[in-house]
Amino acid sequence: QVQLVESGGGLVQAGGSLRLSCAVSGRTLSNFAMGWFRQAPGKEREFVAAIGRTGLSTPFTDSMKGRFTISRDDAKNTMYLQMNNLKPEDTAVYYCAASWAAWGPFNTESKYDYWGQGTQVTVAS
């Protein structure tokens, strides 16, 4: 049984940083393309970024570009989302997801086979 567990969320002041982790168990991370999504209150879940098995990642949207970085450490079975210069509009529940697919695109929820339970990120102004 594949399980994904996010951690690293919390309350941070605007301009601060957080690093989210997504630990994979049940299968080795190298089997999967991985993604991050987020859902703000009252809004639909939004794609944040994805990283393929080879480490190639999708570009971030303009609102996140230059502030967020996605990475993976297959030896630790863990994927990361480094978030710097956080803004109140980044407040959301952040979810990680795993896909068996070898090819993208990976910016849609339907591409993913497994999901974590989410971790709350709250950015205070």
N, CA, C and O atoms as a Tinker XYZ file with bonds, in Angstrom:
   500  protein
     1  N      0.835000   -1.187000    0.000000    73     2
     2  CA     0.000000    0.000000    0.000000    64     1     3
     3  C      0.882000    1.253000    0.000000    63     2     4     5
     4  O      1.714000    1.443000    0.887000    81     3
     5  N      0.685000    2.088000   -0.996000    73     3     6
     6  CA     1.472000    3.314000   -1.074000    64     5     7
     7  C      0.844000    4.373000   -0.178000    63     6     8     9
     8  O     -0.367000    4.589000   -0.207000    81     7
     9  N      1.672000    5.019000    0.606000    73     7    10
    10  CA     1.201000    6.103000    1.461000    64     9    11
    11  C      2.096000    7.320000    1.281000    63    10    12    13
    12  O      3.313000    7.207000    1.137000    81    11
    13  N      1.458000    8.491000    1.294000    73    11    14
    14  CA     2.167000    9.759000    1.209000    64    13    15
    15  C      1.822000   10.568000    2.451000    63    14    16    17
    16  O      0.652000   10.706000    2.808000    81    15
    17  N      2.838000   11.096000    3.100000    73    15    18
    18  CA     2.626000   11.879000    4.305000    64    17    19
    19  C      3.359000   13.196000    4.161000    63    18    20    21
    20  O      4.582000   13.234000    4.027000    81    19
    21  N      2.576000   14.298000    4.190000    73    19    22
    22  CA     3.173000   15.626000    4.125000    64    21    23
    23  C      3.504000   16.114000    5.523000    63    22    24    25
    24  O      2.865000   15.724000    6.501000    81    23
    25  N      4.501000   16.964000    5.604000    73    23    26
    26  CA     4.861000   17.617000    6.852000    64    25    27
    27  C      5.536000   18.935000    6.521000    63    26    28    29
    28  O      5.903000   19.198000    5.376000    81    27
    29  N      5.692000   19.757000    7.552000    73    27    30
    30  CA     6.409000   21.014000    7.388000    64    29    31
    31  C      5.529000   22.245000    7.292000    63    30    32    33
    32  O      6.038000   23.364000    7.237000    81    31
    33  N      4.223000   22.059000    7.270000    73    31    34
    34  CA     3.339000   23.208000    7.244000    64    33    35
    35  C      3.313000   23.920000    8.579000    63    34    36    37
    36  O      3.886000   23.454000    9.564000    81    35
    37  N      2.631000   25.072000    8.596000    73    35    38
    38  CA     2.512000   25.816000    9.842000    64    37    39
    39  C      2.127000   27.252000    9.585000    63    38    40    41
    40  O      1.714000   27.627000    8.488000    81    39
    41  N      2.273000   28.041000   10.621000    73    39    42
    42  CA     1.966000   29.474000   10.574000    64    41    43
    43  C      3.266000   30.255000   10.440000    63    42    44    45
    44  O      4.209000   30.057000   11.207000    81    43
    45  N      3.300000   31.140000    9.460000    73    43    46
    46  CA     4.503000   31.924000    9.221000    64    45    47
    47  C      4.101000   33.339000    8.853000    63    46    48    49
    48  O      3.036000   33.556000    8.276000    81    47
    49  N      4.939000   34.291000    9.179000    73    47    50
    50  CA     4.696000   35.681000    8.796000    64    49    51
    51  C      5.014000   35.878000    7.308000    63    50    52    53
    52  O      5.846000   35.171000    6.740000    81    51
    53  N      4.357000   36.820000    6.711000    73    51    54
    54  CA     4.644000   37.155000    5.315000    64    53    55
    55  C      6.137000   37.455000    5.158000    63    54    56    57
    56  O      6.737000   38.137000    5.989000    81    55
    57  N      6.711000   36.943000    4.096000    73    55    58
    58  CA     8.142000   37.082000    3.876000    64    57    59
    59  C      8.957000   35.927000    4.416000    63    58    60    61
    60  O     10.147000   35.812000    4.124000    81    59
    61  N      8.326000   35.073000    5.201000    73    59    62
    62  CA     9.031000   33.935000    5.781000    64    61    63
    63  C      9.122000   32.757000    4.829000    63    62    64    65
    64  O      8.692000   32.830000    3.677000    81    63
    65  N      9.688000   31.674000    5.329000    73    63    66
    66  CA     9.923000   30.478000    4.514000    64    65    67
    67  C      9.428000   29.235000    5.224000    63    66    68    69
    68  O      9.384000   29.163000    6.452000    81    67
    69  N      9.060000   28.268000    4.419000    73    67    70
    70  CA     8.734000   26.933000    4.905000    64    69    71
    71  C      9.248000   25.921000    3.899000    63    70    72    73
    72  O      9.327000   26.203000    2.703000    81    71
    73  N      9.596000   24.748000    4.389000    73    71    74
    74  CA     9.922000   23.635000    3.500000    64    73    75
    75  C      8.973000   22.487000    3.803000    63    74    76    77
    76  O      8.979000   21.921000    4.896000    81    75
    77  N      8.172000   22.162000    2.826000    73    75    78
    78  CA     7.259000   21.035000    2.948000    64    77    79
    79  C      7.961000   19.768000    2.494000    63    78    80    81
    80  O      8.751000   19.776000    1.550000    81    79
    81  N      7.655000   18.677000    3.189000    73    79    82
    82  CA     8.187000   17.375000    2.817000    64    81    83
    83  C      7.033000   16.432000    2.520000    63    82    84    85
    84  O      5.947000   16.554000    3.087000    81    83
    85  N      7.284000   15.504000    1.634000    73    83    86
    86  CA     6.313000   14.466000    1.311000    64    85    87
    87  C      7.054000   13.132000    1.349000    63    86    88    89
    88  O      7.842000   12.820000    0.457000    81    87
    89  N      6.793000   12.364000    2.379000    73    87    90
    90  CA     7.452000   11.078000    2.548000    64    89    91
    91  C      6.600000    9.976000    1.931000    63    90    92    93
    92  O      5.401000    9.879000    2.196000    81    91
    93  N      7.227000    9.157000    1.114000    73    91    94
    94  CA     6.528000    8.078000    0.420000    64    93    95
    95  C      6.910000    6.741000    1.059000    63    94    96    97
    96  O      8.083000    6.484000    1.334000    81    95
    97  N      5.923000    5.913000    1.286000    73    95    98
    98  CA     6.184000    4.567000    1.800000    64    97    99
    99  C      5.370000    3.566000    1.004000    63    98   100   101
   100  O      4.381000    3.920000    0.362000    81    99
   101  N      5.786000    2.344000    1.052000    73    99   102
   102  CA     5.096000    1.279000    0.335000    64   101   103
   103  C      5.705000    0.964000   -1.019000    63   102   104   105
   104  O      5.605000   -0.165000   -1.499000    81   103
   105  N      6.325000    1.935000   -1.627000    73   103   106
   106  CA     7.066000    1.784000   -2.880000    64   105   107
   107  C      8.185000    2.817000   -2.857000    63   106   108   109
   108  O      8.096000    3.816000   -2.144000    81   107
   109  N      9.223000    2.584000   -3.625000    73   107   110
   110  CA    10.290000    3.570000   -3.670000    64   109   111
   111  C      9.890000    4.767000   -4.521000    63   110   112   113
   112  O      9.194000    4.637000   -5.528000    81   111
   113  N     10.344000    5.921000   -4.092000    73   111   114
   114  CA     9.990000    7.175000   -4.748000    64   113   115
   115  C     10.371000    7.171000   -6.221000    63   114   116   117
   116  O      9.694000    7.793000   -7.040000    81   115
   117  N     11.430000    6.488000   -6.557000    73   115   118
   118  CA    11.921000    6.507000   -7.935000    64   117   119
   119  C     10.910000    5.949000   -8.945000    63   118   120   121
   120  O     11.063000    6.138000  -10.151000    81   119
   121  N      9.886000    5.265000   -8.446000    73   119   122
   122  CA     8.841000    4.745000   -9.328000    64   121   123
   123  C      7.891000    5.814000   -9.829000    63   122   124   125
   124  O      7.147000    5.586000  -10.783000    81   123
   125  N      7.909000    6.980000   -9.196000    73   123   126
   126  CA     6.834000    7.944000   -9.389000    64   125   127
   127  C      7.306000    9.282000   -9.931000    63   126   128   129
   128  O      8.409000    9.746000   -9.640000    81   127
   129  N      6.433000    9.888000  -10.731000    73   127   130
   130  CA     6.463000   11.326000  -10.898000    64   129   131
   131  C      5.643000   11.898000   -9.739000    63   130   132   133
   132  O      4.660000   11.297000   -9.306000    81   131
   133  N      6.056000   13.055000   -9.251000    73   131   134
   134  CA     5.438000   13.607000   -8.047000    64   133   135
   135  C      4.941000   15.024000   -8.298000    63   134   136   137
   136  O      5.473000   15.754000   -9.134000    81   135
   137  N      3.921000   15.386000   -7.560000    73   135   138
   138  CA     3.387000   16.728000   -7.717000    64   137   139
   139  C      2.936000   17.337000   -6.406000    63   138   140   141
   140  O      2.686000   16.637000   -5.425000    81   139
   141  N      2.839000   18.641000   -6.412000    73   139   142
   142  CA     2.257000   19.412000   -5.306000    64   141   143
   143  C      1.039000   20.165000   -5.830000    63   142   144   145
   144  O      1.062000   20.736000   -6.920000    81   143
   145  N     -0.008000   20.152000   -5.038000    73   143   146
   146  CA    -1.213000   20.939000   -5.284000    64   145   147
   147  C     -1.538000   21.698000   -4.010000    63   146   148   149
   148  O     -1.035000   21.375000   -2.933000    81   147
   149  N     -2.382000   22.707000   -4.145000    73   147   150
   150  CA    -2.824000   23.413000   -2.953000    64   149   151
   151  C     -4.283000   23.817000   -3.115000    63   150   152   153
   152  O     -4.780000   23.993000   -4.228000    81   151
   153  N     -4.951000   23.957000   -1.984000    73   151   154
   154  CA    -6.349000   24.365000   -1.987000    64   153   155
   155  C     -6.571000   25.413000   -0.925000    63   154   156   157
   156  O     -6.449000   25.144000    0.270000    81   155
   157  N     -6.894000   26.603000   -1.367000    73   155   158
   158  CA    -7.201000   27.701000   -0.461000    64   157   159
   159  C     -8.676000   27.632000   -0.070000    63   158   160   161
   160  O     -9.483000   27.039000   -0.787000    81   159
   161  N     -9.028000   28.234000    1.057000    73   159   162
   162  CA   -10.427000   28.213000    1.504000    64   161   163
   163  C    -11.367000   28.760000    0.435000    63   162   164   165
   164  O    -11.160000   29.852000   -0.094000    81   163
   165  N    -12.403000   27.983000    0.130000    73   163   166
   166  CA   -13.400000   28.429000   -0.825000    64   165   167
   167  C    -12.984000   28.345000   -2.277000    63   166   168   169
   168  O    -13.710000   28.803000   -3.160000    81   167
   169  N    -11.823000   27.763000   -2.535000    73   167   170
   170  CA   -11.333000   27.686000   -3.912000    64   169   171
   171  C    -11.084000   26.238000   -4.310000    63   170   172   173
   172  O    -10.993000   25.352000   -3.459000    81   171
   173  N    -10.976000   26.011000   -5.607000    73   171   174
   174  CA   -10.663000   24.684000   -6.099000    64   173   175
   175  C     -9.178000   24.386000   -5.888000    63   174   176   177
   176  O     -8.353000   25.288000   -5.738000    81   175
   177  N     -8.870000   23.084000   -5.882000    73   175   178
   178  CA    -7.477000   22.698000   -5.743000    64   177   179
   179  C     -6.699000   23.156000   -6.970000    63   178   180   181
   180  O     -7.173000   23.062000   -8.102000    81   179
   181  N     -5.501000   23.649000   -6.715000    73   179   182
   182  CA    -4.678000   24.306000   -7.737000    64   181   183
   183  C     -3.346000   23.581000   -7.866000    63   182   184   185
   184  O     -2.731000   23.226000   -6.860000    81   183
   185  N     -2.900000   23.362000   -9.093000    73   183   186
   186  CA    -1.592000   22.767000   -9.328000    64   185   187
   187  C     -0.496000   23.746000   -8.932000    63   186   188   189
   188  O     -0.558000   24.937000   -9.235000    81   187
   189  N      0.519000   23.204000   -8.238000    73   187   190
   190  CA     1.666000   24.029000   -7.857000    64   189   191
   191  C      2.887000   23.678000   -8.717000    63   190   192   193
   192  O      3.450000   24.546000   -9.385000    81   191
   193  N      3.292000   22.404000   -8.697000    73   191   194
   194  CA     4.475000   21.993000   -9.450000    64   193   195
   195  C      4.538000   20.475000   -9.497000    63   194   196   197
   196  O      3.898000   19.780000   -8.707000    81   195
   197  N      5.316000   19.984000  -10.433000    73   195   198
   198  CA     5.553000   18.553000  -10.530000    64   197   199
   199  C      7.017000   18.306000  -10.853000    63   198   200   201
   200  O      7.704000   19.158000  -11.417000    81   199
   201  N      7.476000   17.114000  -10.481000    73   199   202
   202  CA     8.851000   16.733000  -10.775000    64   201   203
   203  C      8.847000   15.288000  -11.242000    63   202   204   205
   204  O      8.267000   14.415000  -10.597000    81   203
   205  N      9.498000   15.048000  -12.366000    73   203   206
   206  CA     9.493000   13.717000  -12.943000    64   205   207
   207  C     10.512000   12.806000  -12.289000    63   206   208   209
   208  O     11.254000   13.205000  -11.392000    81   207
   209  N     10.524000   11.571000  -12.765000    73   207   210
   210  CA    11.445000   10.584000  -12.208000    64   209   211
   211  C     12.901000   10.966000  -12.405000    63   210   212   213
   212  O     13.762000   10.584000  -11.612000    81   211
   213  N     13.174000   11.710000  -13.451000    73   211   214
   214  CA    14.557000   12.105000  -13.731000    64   213   215
   215  C     14.962000   13.381000  -13.008000    63   214   216   217
   216  O     16.121000   13.793000  -13.063000    81   215
   217  N     14.006000   14.004000  -12.330000    73   215   218
   218  CA    14.296000   15.239000  -11.622000    64   217   219
   219  C     13.919000   16.498000  -12.378000    63   218   220   221
   220  O     14.033000   17.603000  -11.848000    81   219
   221  N     13.469000   16.334000  -13.619000    73   219   222
   222  CA    13.013000   17.504000  -14.356000    64   221   223
   223  C     11.693000   17.997000  -13.770000    63   222   224   225
   224  O     10.811000   17.197000  -13.456000    81   223
   225  N     11.562000   19.290000  -13.627000    73   223   226
   226  CA    10.367000   19.841000  -13.006000    64   225   227
   227  C      9.636000   20.758000  -13.964000    63   226   228   229
   228  O     10.204000   21.279000  -14.924000    81   227
   229  N      8.352000   20.940000  -13.672000    73   227   230
   230  CA     7.551000   21.856000  -14.460000    64   229   231
   231  C      7.846000   23.287000  -14.031000    63   230   232   233
   232  O      8.264000   23.515000  -12.895000    81   231
   233  N      7.640000   24.239000  -14.908000    73   231   234
   234  CA     7.823000   25.632000  -14.492000    64   233   235
   235  C      6.704000   26.067000  -13.552000    63   234   236   237
   236  O      5.576000   25.584000  -13.655000    81   235
   237  N      7.013000   26.956000  -12.662000    73   235   238
   238  CA     6.015000   27.494000  -11.750000    64   237   239
   239  C      5.227000   28.601000  -12.434000    63   238   240   241
   240  O      5.701000   29.230000  -13.380000    81   239
   241  N      4.026000   28.823000  -11.941000    73   239   242
   242  CA     3.254000   29.956000  -12.419000    64   241   243
   243  C      3.952000   31.242000  -11.978000    63   242   244   245
   244  O      4.803000   31.238000  -11.089000    81   243
   245  N      3.573000   32.316000  -12.613000    73   243   246
   246  CA     4.220000   33.595000  -12.313000    64   245   247
   247  C      4.126000   33.962000  -10.833000    63   246   248   249
   248  O      5.048000   34.559000  -10.278000    81   247
   249  N      3.018000   33.606000  -10.202000    73   247   250
   250  CA     2.825000   33.975000   -8.801000    64   249   251
   251  C      3.796000   33.255000   -7.866000    63   250   252   253
   252  O      4.043000   33.712000   -6.750000    81   251
   253  N      4.341000   32.134000   -8.323000    73   251   254
   254  CA     5.246000   31.349000   -7.488000    64   253   255
   255  C      6.693000   31.371000   -7.988000    63   254   256   257
   256  O      7.612000   31.007000   -7.255000    81   255
   257  N      6.882000   31.786000   -9.195000    73   255   258
   258  CA     8.199000   31.752000   -9.815000    64   257   259
   259  C      9.194000   32.579000   -9.011000    63   258   260   261
   260  O      8.915000   33.705000   -8.600000    81   259
   261  N     10.358000   31.986000   -8.803000    73   259   262
   262  CA    11.381000   32.686000   -8.043000    64   261   263
   263  C     11.241000   32.547000   -6.542000    63   262   264   265
   264  O     12.146000   32.923000   -5.798000    81   263
   265  N     10.118000   32.011000   -6.085000    73   263   266
   266  CA     9.895000   31.849000   -4.641000    64   265   267
   267  C      9.834000   30.379000   -4.237000    63   266   268   269
   268  O     10.271000   30.021000   -3.143000    81   267
   269  N      9.303000   29.535000   -5.095000    73   267   270
   270  CA     9.112000   28.121000   -4.777000    64   269   271
   271  C     10.112000   27.263000   -5.565000    63   270   272   273
   272  O     10.471000   27.581000   -6.698000    81   271
   273  N     10.542000   26.189000   -4.943000    73   271   274
   274  CA    11.406000   25.214000   -5.602000    64   273   275
   275  C     10.941000   23.814000   -5.244000    63   274   276   277
   276  O     10.673000   23.521000   -4.078000    81   275
   277  N     10.845000   22.957000   -6.236000    73   275   278
   278  CA    10.479000   21.561000   -5.996000    64   277   279
   279  C     11.713000   20.698000   -6.186000    63   278   280   281
   280  O     12.521000   20.943000   -7.082000    81   279
   281  N     11.856000   19.684000   -5.337000    73   279   282
   282  CA    12.994000   18.781000   -5.445000    64   281   283
   283  C     12.606000   17.419000   -4.904000    63   282   284   285
   284  O     11.557000   17.251000   -4.283000    81   283
   285  N     13.479000   16.449000   -5.154000    73   283   286
   286  CA    13.221000   15.104000   -4.653000    64   285   287
   287  C     14.540000   14.470000   -4.252000    63   286   288   289
   288  O     15.590000   14.759000   -4.826000    81   287
   289  N     14.466000   13.597000   -3.251000    73   287   290
   290  CA    15.610000   12.826000   -2.809000    64   289   291
   291  C     15.176000   11.367000   -2.789000    63   290   292   293
   292  O     14.571000   10.900000   -1.823000    81   291
   293  N     15.485000   10.669000   -3.845000    73   291   294
   294  CA    15.023000    9.291000   -3.950000    64   293   295
   295  C     15.628000    8.399000   -2.876000    63   294   296   297
   296  O     15.007000    7.423000   -2.456000    81   295
   297  N     16.822000    8.725000   -2.435000    73   295   298
   298  CA    17.456000    7.917000   -1.388000    64   297   299
   299  C     16.688000    8.007000   -0.075000    63   298   300   301
   300  O     16.694000    7.076000    0.730000    81   299
   301  N     16.030000    9.142000    0.126000    73   299   302
   302  CA    15.252000    9.340000    1.350000    64   301   303
   303  C     13.763000    9.116000    1.117000    63   302   304   305
   304  O     12.952000    9.262000    2.031000    81   303
   305  N     13.411000    8.756000   -0.133000    73   303   306
   306  CA    11.995000    8.541000   -0.445000    64   305   307
   307  C     11.142000    9.764000   -0.120000    63   306   308   309
   308  O     10.012000    9.631000    0.349000    81   307
   309  N     11.677000   10.933000   -0.365000    73   307   310
   310  CA    11.014000   12.163000    0.046000    64   309   311
   311  C     11.106000   13.223000   -1.045000    63   310   312   313
   312  O     12.137000   13.391000   -1.697000    81   311
   313  N     10.000000   13.926000   -1.220000    73   311   314
   314  CA     9.947000   15.066000   -2.119000    64   313   315
   315  C      9.783000   16.326000   -1.274000    63   314   316   317
   316  O      9.255000   16.272000   -0.164000    81   315
   317  N     10.236000   17.453000   -1.804000    73   315   318
   318  CA    10.204000   18.693000   -1.043000    64   317   319
   319  C      9.591000   19.831000   -1.868000    63   318   320   321
   320  O      9.601000   19.825000   -3.099000    81   319
   321  N      9.062000   20.797000   -1.128000    73   319   322
   322  CA     8.663000   22.061000   -1.726000    64   321   323
   323  C      9.215000   23.163000   -0.831000    63   322   324   325
   324  O      8.722000   23.381000    0.275000    81   323
   325  N     10.231000   23.849000   -1.312000    73   323   326
   326  CA    10.799000   24.980000   -0.591000    64   325   327
   327  C     10.039000   26.229000   -0.992000    63   326   328   329
   328  O      9.925000   26.551000   -2.175000    81   327
   329  N      9.528000   26.919000   -0.007000    73   327   330
   330  CA     8.731000   28.121000   -0.265000    64   329   331
   331  C      9.349000   29.297000    0.470000    63   330   332   333
   332  O      9.422000   29.305000    1.699000    81   331
   333  N      9.787000   30.274000   -0.280000    73   331   334
   334  CA    10.407000   31.478000    0.282000    64   333   335
   335  C      9.544000   32.696000   -0.002000    63   334   336   337
   336  O      8.683000   32.685000   -0.881000    81   335
   337  N      9.800000   33.746000    0.769000    73   335   338
   338  CA     9.069000   35.005000    0.582000    64   337   339
   339  C      7.560000   34.744000    0.483000    63   338   340   341
   340  O      6.891000   35.177000   -0.455000    81   339
   341  N      7.063000   34.035000    1.466000    73   339   342
   342  CA     5.656000   33.645000    1.449000    64   341   343
   343  C      4.735000   34.850000    1.573000    63   342   344   345
   344  O      5.057000   35.843000    2.226000    81   343
   345  N      3.582000   34.733000    0.925000    73   343   346
   346  CA     2.592000   35.805000    0.896000    64   345   347
   347  C      1.277000   35.272000    1.468000    63   346   348   349
   348  O      1.037000   34.065000    1.440000    81   347
   349  N      0.429000   36.155000    1.982000    73   347   350
   350  CA    -0.857000   35.685000    2.516000    64   349   351
   351  C     -1.656000   34.868000    1.503000    63   350   352   353
   352  O     -2.391000   33.959000    1.890000    81   351
   353  N     -1.527000   35.169000    0.241000    73   351   354
   354  CA    -2.275000   34.425000   -0.779000    64   353   355
   355  C     -1.737000   33.015000   -0.990000    63   354   356   357
   356  O     -2.336000   32.234000   -1.730000    81   355
   357  N     -0.628000   32.677000   -0.357000    73   355   358
   358  CA    -0.130000   31.306000   -0.397000    64   357   359
   359  C     -0.812000   30.421000    0.646000    63   358   360   361
   360  O     -0.602000   29.209000    0.670000    81   359
   361  N     -1.619000   31.025000    1.499000    73   359   362
   362  CA    -2.332000   30.265000    2.521000    64   361   363
   363  C     -3.235000   29.224000    1.872000    63   362   364   365
   364  O     -4.080000   29.549000    1.038000    81   363
   365  N     -3.045000   27.970000    2.265000    73   363   366
   366  CA    -3.793000   26.872000    1.670000    64   365   367
   367  C     -3.396000   25.578000    2.361000    63   366   368   369
   368  O     -2.437000   25.529000    3.131000    81   367
   369  N     -4.150000   24.544000    2.070000    73   367   370
   370  CA    -3.717000   23.194000    2.400000    64   369   371
   371  C     -2.928000   22.684000    1.207000    63   370   372   373
   372  O     -3.399000   22.726000    0.070000    81   371
   373  N     -1.730000   22.207000    1.475000    73   371   374
   374  CA    -0.836000   21.728000    0.417000    64   373   375
   375  C     -0.846000   20.202000    0.413000    63   374   376   377
   376  O     -0.675000   19.557000    1.447000    81   375
   377  N     -1.051000   19.646000   -0.774000    73   375   378
   378  CA    -1.131000   18.201000   -0.949000    64   377   379
   379  C     -0.011000   17.724000   -1.868000    63   378   380   381
   380  O      0.318000   18.382000   -2.855000    81   379
   381  N      0.566000   16.579000   -1.533000    73   379   382
   382  CA     1.472000   15.955000   -2.484000    64   381   383
   383  C      0.754000   14.756000   -3.118000    63   382   384   385
   384  O     -0.179000   14.191000   -2.548000    81   383
   385  N      1.220000   14.392000   -4.308000    73   383   386
   386  CA     0.592000   13.324000   -5.057000    64   385   387
   387  C      1.644000   12.569000   -5.852000    63   386   388   389
   388  O      2.678000   13.125000   -6.221000    81   387
   389  N      1.368000   11.292000   -6.111000    73   387   390
   390  CA     2.307000   10.425000   -6.823000    64   389   391
   391  C      1.630000    9.813000   -8.038000    63   390   392   393
   392  O      0.465000    9.417000   -7.986000    81   391
   393  N      2.374000    9.744000   -9.125000    73   391   394
   394  CA     1.842000    9.205000  -10.371000    64   393   395
   395  C      2.745000    8.116000  -10.906000    63   394   396   397
   396  O      3.966000    8.269000  -10.934000    81   395
   397  N      2.145000    7.016000  -11.330000    73   395   398
   398  CA     2.890000    5.943000  -11.977000    64   397   399
   399  C      3.257000    6.304000  -13.423000    63   398   400   401
   400  O      4.109000    5.652000  -14.027000    81   399
   401  N      2.631000    7.315000  -13.963000    73   399   402
   402  CA     2.798000    7.619000  -15.384000    64   401   403
   403  C      4.235000    8.015000  -15.708000    63   402   404   405
   404  O      4.910000    8.680000  -14.922000    81   403
   405  N      4.680000    7.590000  -16.880000    73   403   406
   406  CA     6.031000    7.917000  -17.328000    64   405   407
   407  C      6.074000    9.261000  -18.063000    63   406   408   409
   408  O      7.120000    9.903000  -18.159000    81   407
   409  N      4.914000    9.665000  -18.574000    73   407   410
   410  CA     4.854000   10.898000  -19.358000    64   409   411
   411  C      3.774000   11.815000  -18.838000    63   410   412   413
   412  O      2.739000   11.364000  -18.347000    81   411
   413  N      4.021000   13.097000  -18.948000    73   411   414
   414  CA     3.064000   14.102000  -18.526000    64   413   415
   415  C      2.074000   14.413000  -19.609000    63   414   416   417
   416  O      1.985000   13.669000  -20.586000    81   415
   417  N      1.317000   15.493000  -19.475000    73   415   418
   418  CA     1.562000   16.514000  -18.447000    64   417   419
   419  C      1.105000   16.078000  -17.063000    63   418   420   421
   420  O      0.256000   15.199000  -16.920000    81   419
   421  N      1.670000   16.693000  -16.074000    73   419   422
   422  CA     1.394000   16.325000  -14.688000    64   421   423
   423  C      0.701000   17.452000  -13.926000    63   422   424   425
   424  O      0.796000   17.531000  -12.701000    81   423
   425  N      0.014000   18.307000  -14.645000    73   423   426
   426  CA    -0.621000   19.443000  -13.979000    64   425   427
   427  C     -2.112000   19.245000  -13.723000    63   426   428   429
   428  O     -2.824000   20.199000  -13.411000    81   427
   429  N     -2.582000   18.008000  -13.855000    73   427   430
   430  CA    -3.990000   17.735000  -13.574000    64   429   431
   431  C     -4.120000   16.650000  -12.527000    63   430   432   433
   432  O     -3.315000   15.721000  -12.472000    81   431
   433  N     -5.136000   16.775000  -11.701000    73   431   434
   434  CA    -5.326000   15.829000  -10.601000    64   433   435
   435  C     -5.525000   14.410000  -11.098000    63   434   436   437
   436  O     -5.104000   13.455000  -10.444000    81   435
   437  N     -6.157000   14.267000  -12.237000    73   435   438
   438  CA    -6.481000   12.934000  -12.743000    64   437   439
   439  C     -5.244000   12.126000  -13.109000    63   438   440   441
   440  O     -5.332000   10.912000  -13.293000    81   439
   441  N     -4.095000   12.783000  -13.216000    73   439   442
   442  CA    -2.859000   12.093000  -13.577000    64   441   443
   443  C     -2.270000   11.299000  -12.413000    63   442   444   445
   444  O     -1.400000   10.451000  -12.610000    81   443
   445  N     -2.741000   11.574000  -11.219000    73   443   446
   446  CA    -2.115000   11.042000  -10.018000    64   445   447
   447  C     -2.889000    9.883000   -9.427000    63   446   448   449
   448  O     -4.118000    9.832000   -9.470000    81   447
   449  N     -2.123000    8.947000   -8.871000    73   447   450
   450  CA    -2.699000    7.719000   -8.336000    64   449   451
   451  C     -2.820000    7.725000   -6.817000    63   450   452   453
   452  O     -3.680000    7.041000   -6.261000    81   451
   453  N     -1.983000    8.478000   -6.155000    73   451   454
   454  CA    -1.972000    8.499000   -4.690000    64   453   455
   455  C     -1.844000    9.943000   -4.206000    63   454   456   457
   456  O     -1.205000   10.787000   -4.834000    81   455
   457  N     -2.489000   10.187000   -3.047000    73   455   458
   458  CA    -2.505000   11.528000   -2.478000    64   457   459
   459  C     -2.203000   11.466000   -0.987000    63   458   460   461
   460  O     -2.552000   10.508000   -0.299000    81   459
   461  N     -1.541000   12.520000   -0.510000    73   459   462
   462  CA    -1.373000   12.675000    0.916000    64   461   463
   463  C     -2.595000   13.325000    1.533000    63   462   464   465
   464  O     -3.545000   13.680000    0.835000    81   463
   465  N     -2.562000   13.475000    2.848000    73   463   466
   466  CA    -3.703000   14.021000    3.575000    64   465   467
   467  C     -3.685000   15.546000    3.618000    63   466   468   469
   468  O     -4.679000   16.173000    3.984000    81   467
   469  N     -2.563000   16.135000    3.246000    73   467   470
   470  CA    -2.460000   17.582000    3.215000    64   469   471
   471  C     -1.817000   18.156000    4.458000    63   470   472   473
   472  O     -1.895000   17.580000    5.544000    81   471
   473  N     -1.184000   19.295000    4.282000    73   471   474
   474  CA    -0.610000   20.025000    5.412000    64   473   475
   475  C     -0.973000   21.505000    5.255000    63   474   476   477
   476  O     -0.881000   22.074000    4.167000    81   475
   477  N     -1.386000   22.105000    6.368000    73   475   478
   478  CA    -1.870000   23.485000    6.327000    64   477   479
   479  C     -0.697000   24.462000    6.348000    63   478   480   481
   480  O      0.215000   24.348000    7.167000    81   479
   481  N     -0.743000   25.404000    5.448000    73   479   482
   482  CA     0.195000   26.523000    5.432000    64   481   483
   483  C     -0.617000   27.800000    5.602000    63   482   484   485
   484  O     -1.520000   28.081000    4.814000    81   483
   485  N     -0.293000   28.562000    6.621000    73   483   486
   486  CA    -0.981000   29.825000    6.882000    64   485   487
   487  C      0.054000   30.936000    6.934000    63   486   488   489
   488  O      1.007000   30.885000    7.711000    81   487
   489  N     -0.150000   31.931000    6.097000    73   487   490
   490  CA     0.779000   33.059000    6.038000    64   489   491
   491  C      0.062000   34.294000    6.558000    63   490   492   493
   492  O     -0.923000   34.749000    5.978000    81   491
   493  N      0.565000   34.821000    7.647000    73   491   494
   494  CA    -0.033000   35.994000    8.279000    64   493   495
   495  C      0.578000   37.265000    7.692000    63   494   496   497
   496  O      1.776000   37.349000    7.424000    81   495
   497  N     -0.294000   38.239000    7.509000    73   495   498
   498  CA     0.187000   39.515000    6.938000    64   497   499
   499  C      0.713000   40.433000    8.031000    63   498   500
   500  O      1.157000   41.544000    7.743000    81   499
